[in-house]
């Protein structure tokens, strides 16, 4: 198994660690750029020219969709989990509002901040969108939530703000149909791998519609997790998901 940290994730090349292009000098990137660097790593550094499968969760699921369209002969199978081939309008608003929260913070200073801006907003957005109201209300209390809201601005944890902006912009720009004149049907027709798409019916972070629609175009195996965990459904439904993935990978 090979696990690769995505561009702008803080470990791989990112605004937060680049010496040549630090902070907002780091160029805008795309999900396709992430896949291209992974392809270069595999072929030029590791000498690997074919994979049994590509798999990823969330943004990793988006990269999996990009992989099967950009390099259709490179893998036998793909398993995009709570990802999207082209994020929906609702998702665009979600990611833009997170960028706005950072850039409108007084501490932003054009990306040259001393302390990560919009820390409270980061925590609050996570609480709102990663799960559902039902799951959140069942898993916490009023007292804990009031305490967390009161102290959220004091934390410096979480993804670096410049890294967050470049990743959010990459997610917003994702559209695997772009090389096919915007046709998802033609994009699906280019895919040669066998695909197992996993979506969450209650996902508010990466809404499931585009992934489900693309799965139908691919005639792919489809599993729609239906609980109140939202984007966190793969963890909540691990007893269902893990055996299903193992069975799919074991098939000839």
C-alpha positions in Angstrom: 0.0 0.0 0.0 1.2 3.5 -0.9 -0.2 6.5 1.0 0.6 10.0 -0.4 0.0 13.3 1.4 -1.9 15.7 -0.9 -0.5 18.9 -2.1 -1.2 21.8 0.3 -1.9 19.4 3.2 1.1 20.6 5.2 3.4 17.6 4.7 3.6 17.5 0.9 4.5 20.7 -0.9 2.3 23.4 0.7 2.1 27.2 1.3 3.1 26.5 4.9 6.4 24.7 4.2 7.5 26.0 0.8 10.7 28.1 0.8 10.5 29.1 -2.8 6.8 29.9 -2.9 5.7 30.5 0.7 2.3 31.5 1.9 0.1 33.1 -0.8 3.0 33.0 -3.2 2.2 29.3 -3.5 0.2 29.0 -6.8 -3.4 27.8 -7.0 -3.5 24.1 -7.4 -6.1 21.6 -8.7 -7.0 18.0 -7.8 -5.5 17.1 -11.2 -2.2 18.6 -10.0 -2.4 16.3 -7.0 -2.9 13.3 -9.2 -0.1 14.4 -11.6 2.4 14.5 -8.7 1.3 11.1 -7.5 1.7 9.7 -11.0 5.2 11.2 -11.2 6.1 9.7 -7.8 4.8 6.2 -8.9 6.3 6.1 -12.3 9.6 8.1 -12.1 10.6 7.5 -8.4 9.1 4.2 -7.5 9.1 2.6 -10.9 5.4 1.5 -10.6 3.4 1.6 -13.8 0.2 -0.1 -12.8 -1.9 -0.4 -9.7 -4.4 -2.9 -8.5 -6.5 -0.1 -7.1 -6.7 3.6 -6.1 -8.8 4.5 -3.1 -9.4 7.6 -1.0 -11.8 9.3 1.4 -13.2 12.8 1.0 -10.6 14.8 -1.0 -8.9 11.4 -1.5 -12.2 10.3 -3.1 -12.0 13.3 -5.4 -8.5 12.3 -6.4 -9.7 8.8 -7.1 -12.3 10.1 -9.5 -9.6 12.2 -11.2 -7.3 9.2 -11.4 -9.7 7.0 -13.3 -10.5 9.7 -15.9 -6.9 11.0 -16.3 -5.1 7.6 -16.3 -7.8 5.0 -17.3 -5.2 2.3 -18.0 -3.2 2.8 -14.8 -5.4 0.8 -12.3 -7.7 -2.2 -12.3 -10.1 -0.8 -9.7 -11.0 2.4 -7.9 -12.8 3.1 -4.7 -13.8 6.8 -4.2 -15.3 7.2 -0.7 -17.5 10.3 0.1 -15.8 12.1 -2.7 -17.1 13.8 -5.8 -16.2 14.0 -9.5 -17.5 17.6 -9.6 -18.7 19.2 -6.4 -22.2 20.5 -6.2 -23.4 24.1 -5.9 -24.1 23.7 -2.2 -20.5 22.5 -1.7 -19.2 25.6 -3.5 -20.8 27.8 -1.0 -19.5 25.8 1.9 -15.9 26.0 0.8 -16.1 29.7 -0.2 -17.5 30.7 3.1 -14.5 29.1 4.8 -12.1 31.0 2.6 -14.1 34.2 3.3 -13.9 33.6 7.1 -10.1 33.4 6.9 -9.6 36.4 4.6 -12.1 38.6 6.5 -10.3 37.9 9.8 -8.3 40.9 11.1 -5.4 38.5 11.7 -5.2 37.4 8.0 -2.8 40.2 6.8 -2.9 38.9 3.3 -1.6 35.5 4.4 1.3 36.9 6.4 -0.3 36.1 9.7 1.6 35.3 12.9 -1.2 33.1 14.3 -3.7 31.2 12.2 -6.8 33.4 11.6 -10.4 32.3 12.0 -9.7 29.5 14.4 -13.1 29.7 16.0 -14.8 29.7 12.6 -12.8 26.6 11.7 -14.1 24.7 14.7 -17.6 25.9 14.2 -17.7 25.0 10.5 -16.5 21.5 11.4 -19.2 21.1 14.0 -21.9 22.2 11.5 -21.0 20.4 8.3 -19.0 17.2 9.1 -21.9 15.5 10.7 -25.7 16.1 11.0 -27.8 18.0 13.6 -29.2 14.7 14.8 -25.7 13.1 15.3 -24.2 16.2 16.8 -27.0 16.7 19.3 -26.8 13.1 20.4 -23.0 13.1 20.8 -22.5 16.3 22.9 -24.2 18.5 25.5 -25.2 22.1 25.7 -22.6 22.7 28.4 -19.8 21.2 26.4 -20.8 23.0 23.3 -21.0 26.4 25.1 -17.5 25.7 26.5 -16.1 24.7 23.2 -17.6 27.8 21.5 -16.1 30.1 24.2 -12.6 28.6 23.9 -12.4 27.8 20.1 -10.7 31.1 19.2 -7.8 30.3 21.5 -6.6 27.2 19.7 -4.0 27.3 17.0 -4.6 23.7 15.9 -6.0 22.6 12.6 -4.9 23.0 9.0 -2.7 26.1 8.3 -5.0 28.8 6.9 -3.0 29.3 3.7 -3.0 25.6 3.1 -6.7 25.5 3.7 -7.3 28.2 1.1 -5.3 26.5 -1.6 -7.0 23.1 -0.9 -10.4 24.7 -0.8 -9.8 26.4 -4.2 -8.7 23.0 -5.6 -11.9 21.3 -4.4 -14.0 24.1 -5.9 -12.3 23.9 -9.3 -12.7 20.1 -9.5 -14.6 18.9 -12.6 -13.4 15.7 -14.2 -15.5 16.5 -17.3 -13.5 19.6 -18.3 -11.3 17.7 -20.9 -14.6 16.3 -22.3 -16.3 19.7 -23.0 -18.2 19.4 -19.7 -19.8 16.1 -20.6 -19.9 13.7 -17.6 -21.1 11.0 -20.0 -18.0 11.3 -22.1 -15.8 11.4 -19.0 -17.5 8.2 -17.7 -17.0 6.5 -21.1 -13.2 7.1 -20.8 -13.0 5.1 -17.6 -11.7 1.5 -17.9 -11.3 0.6 -14.2 -13.9 -1.2 -12.2 -15.3 1.3 -9.7 -16.9 1.0 -6.3 -18.4 4.4 -5.3 -19.2 5.0 -1.6 -21.4 7.9 -0.7 -23.2 9.2 2.4 -26.9 10.1 2.0 -26.7 12.7 4.8 -23.3 14.2 3.8 -23.3 18.0 4.0 -19.6 18.4 3.4 -19.4 16.7 0.0 -23.1 16.3 -1.0 -23.6 12.9 -2.6 -25.5 13.7 -5.8 -22.7 14.1 -8.2 -20.9 10.9 -7.1 -24.1 8.8 -7.2 -24.9 10.2 -10.7 -21.4 9.4 -12.0 -21.6 5.9 -10.5 -24.7 5.3 -12.6 -23.0 6.5 -15.7 -20.1 4.2 -14.9 -22.4 1.2 -14.2 -20.3 1.1 -11.0 -20.9 -0.8 -7.8 -22.6 1.8 -5.4 -23.0 1.8 -1.7 -24.9 4.7 -0.2 -24.4 4.8 3.6 -27.7 5.9 5.2 -27.2 7.0 8.8 -27.0 10.3 10.7 -23.2 10.6 10.6 -23.0 12.8 7.5 -19.5 13.1 6.1 -18.2 10.9 8.9 -20.3 7.9 7.8 -17.3 5.8 6.7 -16.1 5.7 10.3 -19.6 5.2 11.8 -20.3 2.5 9.2 -16.9 0.7 9.2 -18.5 -2.7 10.0 -20.5 -2.4 6.8 -17.9 -0.6 4.6 -14.7 -2.5 5.4 -16.0 -5.9 4.4 -17.6 -4.4 1.3 -14.3 -3.0 0.2 -12.5 -6.2 0.9 -15.0 -8.2 -1.1 -14.7 -5.7 -4.0 -10.9 -5.9 -4.0 -10.9 -9.7 -3.8 -13.0 -10.1 -6.9 -11.0 -11.0 -10.1 
